[in-house]
Amino acid sequence: MSSSKLVDRGAPVQGALVIHPDREGRGASRGAGARLEEACGLALALDLEVRDAMVVTLRKLTPATLFGRGKVEEIAHLVDDRQADVVVVDDALTPVQQRNLEKAWTAKVVDRTGLILEIFARRARTREGRLQVELARLSYERSRLVRTWTHLERQRGGFGVMGGPGETQIETDRRLLAEKIGKLKRELAEVGRTRTLQRSARKRVPYPVVALVGYTNAGKSTLFNRLTQSEVLAEDLLFATLDPTLRSLKLPDGRPAILSDTVGFISDLPHELVEAFRATLEEVREADVVLHVRDIASEETDAQAADVRGVLERLGVDMDERRILEVWNKLDLVPQDERQTLVGDARRAHPPAILVSAATGEGCRELLQAVAGLVDEAPPVEVRTHAGDGAAVAWLYRNGRVLERQTGEDGGVRMEVSLSAQALGQFEQLFPNAQVSASLP
């Protein structure tokens, strides 16, 4: 590549030609048309003006250019006719293929990985997010070194002698890049330790953690705002939000929980991004309940769900059905005559599915009740407190789920409460005068 910037942010609106190579026999889980539409969405998310889009069937791969000579020439004429500044190839290109296509088309060529990395680079807001994206981009660029990283010399103190005797420019670039990657990894390791400490602190408070995952643009952030009364950015745009967000969540008739909104997934999510965001996505691995948000109105919902499950498995997330709850979102976009069938499908789904509309709020109460049922796994206990012991009663409401409450004539309170083992131990230490016994069936 001639520049470390995949797409020039400072330039006027750039015209783009989007191409989806349809490899015969690859066994894709979705149609080529849907993949092309998604690629166009990614280009729009990068503020590119899509001037044309096409599916190119590949019967045989050409090592030097991916496409055959005739198709390369045909696309070159199209690039010139549409005055495209950027050609988006919705596939992974080798460095050689990318350079050869840029020469043949006299335009910037960006593959799928580079496009997603650039979107992430623009959307990251926190220090951790920027570090993660920068590490992913450097790992991606590592194999594309063509005197690209000479600008890193300015970060070494300016002594004037950058390489040893006989060291070539490409060797210098590789060494500079390796040092930069090493520095970023050390900084991210420190951030990871801080995040681990934060999780440990949260574990000392018996609040369950609920994590939202899902395909990008499935409506996670809208649902997050609906459940927590927050104002996280939520737009009809791929990767509208990137940095993880935590908010308190009030479960019905019970204790509060912590809701975590994570980055949206996408098919063929670059390996570099999965590795770079592993620390952030630890929130998913540590969650008590994972809500898998799906766009049930999309024709590609099953294929998108399979992609999300694939990424979760790469992260080592336990796919135990007890911890995963599917949230079938965008019910408001489903035609009325199809809803009854959808209700039946949700009841038979494994893992269980809850139908909701984050936009209208329909089904959100049922969702919270289902979450409360998943986090309250411990059998209920019977707690008796003396008259006037309001602190104990208030503590149980904050940290447990009160299933039943009775007040005696003497003012004493009998409660049936579902508490985690950790919360029960804390209660017994804080309120030794309260009587705790197993609840009768």
Buried (B, 14 or more C-beta within 10 A) or exposed (E): BEEEEBBEEEEEEBBBBBBBBBBEEEEBBBBBEBBBBBBBBBBBBBEBBBBBBEBBEBEEEBEBBBBBEEBBEBBBEBBEEBEBBBBBBBBBBBBBBBBBBBEBBEBBBBBBBBBBBBBBBBBBEBEBBBBBBBBBBBBBBBEBBEEBBEEBBEEEEEEEEBBEEEEEBEEBBBBBBEEBBEEBBEBBEEBBEEBEEEEEEBEEEBBBBBBBBBBBBBBBBBBBBBBBEBEBBBEEBBBBBBBBBBBEBBBEEBBBBBBBBBBBBBBBBBBBBBBBBBBBBBBBBBBBBBBBBBBBBBEBBEBBBBBBBBBBEBBEBEEEEEBBBBBBBBBEEBEEEEEEEBEEEBEEEEBBBBBBBBBEEEBBEEBBBBBBBBBBEBEBBBBBBBEEBEEBBEBBBBBBBBBEBEEEEEEBBBBBBBBBEBBBEBBEEEBEEBEBEEBEE
